[in-house]
Amino acid sequence: SGPRNSLRLEGRRRFNRGLFIIDLRHMPAGCGTWPAFWLTDEANWPVNGEIDIVEGVNYQDTAKTALHSTKECIMDDVPEGSKTGSWDTSVGIPNKKTGIPDMTFRYAQNCFVYDPHQWLNQGCVATDLKSEGRSLGMPLNANGGGVYALEWDPVNHHVRTWVFSPHGRVPRNLREALRTATEEEEGKRVAPDTNQWGLPYGHFPIGEGTDCPSGHFRNMRLVINLAFCGSVSGNRYFMDCPEQFQKYKTCNEYVASEPEELKEAYWKIRGVYIYERAWERRWT
């Protein structure tokens, strides 16, 4: 129980490529929250992969994009100068035999969900650096929201991801594409052109000529959800929410106490926009 119910909205259509955009005014934030905007085929997970476009837990304030897959999908061939962000890290993974944490510094560049040198189901995770500390959660909300975009483009051999916050930083082409998206006449609609948006913060090479076959990601549908506690937010509760932990020893106890902070646990979405290439050349 608590002042907010968890929620989950699932799309019906399946995708094998596309440009996925969400324009937010507010996203769930605060201790105990676990919101996400993502693509998955859960009935065939991880065989058909998972792409987390927006995901945050507790007080996290920096945007990340994660890909999750079966074996043989590694991001070790990213072109130099193709992104502004970095990779999440995987340090302190317990040895399966001894339990001793491995303190070797590694970037989370293996999308395989059971990679022994990364956290369970960590995947390959790109992190925003350009607006670090202002692109997710409470800082994003203080900015009035923002726009997240993910380009899943097997034809051009990449998945790329952007975040723009506040809205004044949204590139003109993207701003006009969103403004005209509901125009009935096709000629009045502006097609999004990701080449006009500047470098993405995340770049994941996929497909022919890369170390991640594009078949790792297929037949996925869009999901928007808000969970509380659970395997991520709940497990990080004692680290991320030390003040709350002094009074409530579990995340579930904290949420059940109906804290004032959970009034921030809501989505306010201006729009969700999905484009697919016409003739595999241009987003329409």
C-alpha positions in Angstrom: 0.0 0.0 0.0 1.0 3.6 -0.3 0.0 6.9 -1.9 0.9 5.6 -5.4 0.0 2.5 -7.3 2.5 0.8 -9.6 1.5 1.0 -13.2 2.4 -0.6 -16.6 1.3 0.3 -20.1 2.2 -2.1 -22.9 2.1 -1.4 -26.6 0.5 -4.1 -28.9 2.6 -3.5 -32.0 6.0 -5.2 -32.4 9.1 -3.5 -33.7 12.3 -4.5 -35.3 13.6 -1.0 -35.8 12.5 2.6 -35.3 13.0 6.0 -33.8 11.4 6.2 -30.3 10.8 9.5 -28.6 9.2 10.5 -25.3 8.5 14.2 -24.4 8.3 14.5 -20.6 7.1 17.2 -18.3 7.7 15.1 -15.2 8.9 11.6 -14.4 8.6 9.6 -11.2 11.5 10.3 -8.8 12.5 9.8 -5.3 13.4 7.0 -2.9 11.7 3.7 -3.7 10.8 4.6 -7.3 11.8 2.6 -10.4 10.3 4.2 -13.6 11.2 3.0 -17.1 10.4 3.6 -20.8 11.7 0.5 -22.7 11.4 -2.1 -25.4 11.2 -5.8 -24.7 9.8 -9.2 -25.8 9.5 -10.6 -22.3 8.0 -14.0 -23.5 11.4 -14.5 -25.3 13.8 -12.8 -23.0 16.7 -12.5 -23.3 16.8 -14.2 -26.7 15.0 -11.2 -28.4 16.8 -8.7 -26.2 15.8 -5.6 -24.3 16.5 -1.9 -24.8 16.0 0.5 -21.8 15.6 4.0 -23.3 14.9 5.7 -19.9 15.3 4.1 -16.6 16.1 5.4 -13.1 15.9 4.3 -9.5 15.6 6.3 -6.3 17.7 9.6 -6.6 19.6 8.8 -9.8 20.1 12.0 -11.8 21.9 11.0 -14.9 20.4 9.4 -18.0 21.4 5.9 -19.1 20.5 3.6 -21.9 21.0 -0.1 -21.5 20.9 -3.1 -24.0 20.4 -6.6 -22.7 21.1 -9.7 -24.8 22.3 -13.3 -25.1 26.0 -14.1 -25.6 28.2 -12.4 -28.3 27.0 -8.8 -28.2 29.9 -6.6 -27.1 30.4 -2.9 -27.5 34.2 -2.9 -28.0 34.2 -1.4 -31.5 32.4 2.0 -31.0 33.8 4.5 -33.6 35.9 7.2 -32.1 34.1 10.5 -31.8 30.7 9.0 -32.3 29.2 9.9 -28.9 29.4 12.3 -26.0 28.8 9.9 -23.2 30.7 7.1 -21.5 29.9 3.6 -20.1 28.6 2.6 -16.8 31.1 0.6 -14.7 31.1 -2.8 -13.1 33.4 -3.0 -10.1 33.2 -5.2 -7.0 31.5 -8.2 -8.6 31.7 -11.1 -6.1 33.7 -14.2 -7.3 31.3 -17.1 -7.8 33.5 -19.5 -5.9 35.1 -17.4 -3.2 32.6 -14.5 -2.8 35.5 -12.1 -2.8 34.6 -8.8 -4.7 36.6 -8.3 -7.8 37.8 -4.7 -7.7 39.1 -4.7 -11.2 37.8 -1.5 -13.0 35.7 -2.5 -16.0 33.2 -0.6 -18.2 29.9 -2.3 -18.7 30.3 -3.0 -22.5 29.1 -6.6 -22.7 25.3 -6.7 -23.3 25.1 -10.4 -22.3 22.9 -10.5 -19.2 24.9 -13.2 -17.5 28.4 -11.9 -18.2 30.4 -13.1 -15.1 32.4 -9.8 -14.9 29.3 -7.6 -14.6 26.4 -7.3 -12.3 23.6 -9.8 -13.1 21.6 -8.4 -16.0 23.6 -5.2 -16.1 24.0 -5.3 -19.9 25.9 -2.7 -21.8 25.1 0.7 -20.4 25.8 4.1 -22.0 25.7 7.1 -19.6 25.2 10.8 -20.3 28.1 13.1 -19.6 27.1 16.3 -21.4 24.4 17.1 -18.9 25.5 14.8 -16.1 23.5 15.2 -13.0 20.6 17.0 -14.7 19.2 14.5 -17.2 17.0 12.2 -15.0 14.8 12.2 -12.0 14.4 15.2 -9.7 16.8 17.5 -11.6 15.0 16.8 -14.9 11.7 17.6 -13.2 13.2 20.9 -11.8 14.1 21.8 -15.5 10.5 21.2 -16.5 11.2 17.9 -18.1 12.9 17.0 -21.3 13.0 14.9 -24.4 14.6 11.4 -24.8 15.1 9.8 -28.1 16.5 6.4 -29.2 17.3 5.4 -32.8 17.3 1.7 -33.4 18.6 1.4 -36.9 19.9 -2.0 -38.0 20.2 -0.8 -41.6 22.8 1.8 -40.6 24.3 -0.6 -38.0 23.6 1.3 -34.7 21.5 2.1 -31.8 21.9 5.7 -30.7 20.4 7.7 -27.9 19.9 11.4 -26.9 18.5 13.4 -24.0 17.7 17.1 -24.2 16.8 19.1 -21.0 15.4 21.6 -20.5 13.2 21.9 -23.5 15.1 24.9 -24.8 17.9 22.6 -25.7 15.8 20.5 -28.0 17.3 20.8 -31.6 15.1 22.7 -34.0 14.5 19.8 -36.3 13.3 17.6 -33.5 11.2 20.4 -32.0 9.5 20.9 -35.4 9.0 17.2 -35.9 7.2 16.9 -32.6 5.1 20.1 -33.2 3.9 18.9 -36.6 3.5 15.2 -35.8 -0.3 15.3 -35.6 -0.8 17.2 -38.9 -3.1 15.3 -41.1 -1.4 16.3 -44.3 1.9 14.5 -44.7 3.4 17.5 -46.5 3.0 19.6 -43.3 4.8 17.1 -41.1 8.5 17.6 -40.5 10.5 14.4 -40.7 13.0 14.0 -37.8 16.6 13.9 -39.0 18.9 12.6 -36.3 21.9 13.9 -38.2 20.8 17.4 -37.2 20.7 16.7 -33.5 24.4 16.7 -32.6 26.2 13.6 -31.3 24.3 11.2 -29.2 25.4 10.4 -25.7 25.1 6.6 -26.4 26.3 4.8 -29.5 25.9 1.0 -29.8 27.2 -0.6 -33.0 25.0 -3.5 -34.1 24.7 -5.7 -37.3 27.1 -6.7 -40.0 30.7 -5.7 -39.4 30.2 -5.2 -35.6 30.7 -7.4 -32.6 26.9 -7.5 -32.0 24.7 -9.2 -34.6 21.4 -7.2 -35.0 19.4 -10.4 -34.5 20.0 -10.0 -30.8 17.2 -7.3 -30.8 13.9 -8.1 -32.5 10.1 -8.4 -32.1 9.9 -6.0 -29.2 7.1 -3.8 -27.9 7.1 -0.5 -26.1 6.5 -0.4 -22.3 6.0 2.5 -19.9 5.9 1.5 -16.3 6.4 2.6 -12.7 7.5 0.1 -10.1 8.3 0.5 -6.5 11.2 -1.1 -4.7 11.8 -4.4 -6.4 15.1 -6.0 -7.4 16.8 -2.7 -8.3 15.4 0.2 -6.3 14.8 -2.1 -3.3 18.2 -3.6 -3.3 19.8 -0.2 -3.5 17.6 1.3 -0.9 20.1 1.2 2.0 22.7 2.9 -0.1 20.6 5.4 -2.0 18.2 6.4 0.9 20.3 6.4 4.1 18.1 8.8 5.9 15.0 6.7 5.2 16.9 3.6 6.1 17.5 4.8 9.6 13.7 4.6 10.3 12.5 2.0 7.8 14.7 -1.0 7.3 13.2 -2.1 4.0 12.1 -0.2 0.9 8.7 -1.8 1.1 8.2 -0.5 4.7 9.2 3.0 3.6 6.7 3.0 0.7 3.9 1.6 2.8 4.4 4.5 5.3 2.9 6.8 2.7 5.8 9.3 2.7 5.2 12.8 1.4 8.0 12.4 -1.1 6.1 9.9 -3.1 3.8 12.7 -4.3 6.6 13.0 -6.9 6.0 9.4 -8.2 4.1 10.2 -11.3 4.6 10.5 -15.1 3.5 13.6 -16.9 3.9 12.8 -20.6 3.4 15.3 -23.4 3.7 12.7 -26.1 5.2 9.5 -27.3 6.3 9.4 -30.9 7.4 6.5 -33.0 8.8 6.7 -36.5 10.0 4.1 -39.0 12.0 4.6 -42.1 10.2 4.8 -45.5 12.3 2.8 -47.9 14.8 2.3 -45.1 16.2 5.8 -45.8 14.1 8.5 -44.0 12.2 8.5 -40.7 8.4 9.1 -41.3 
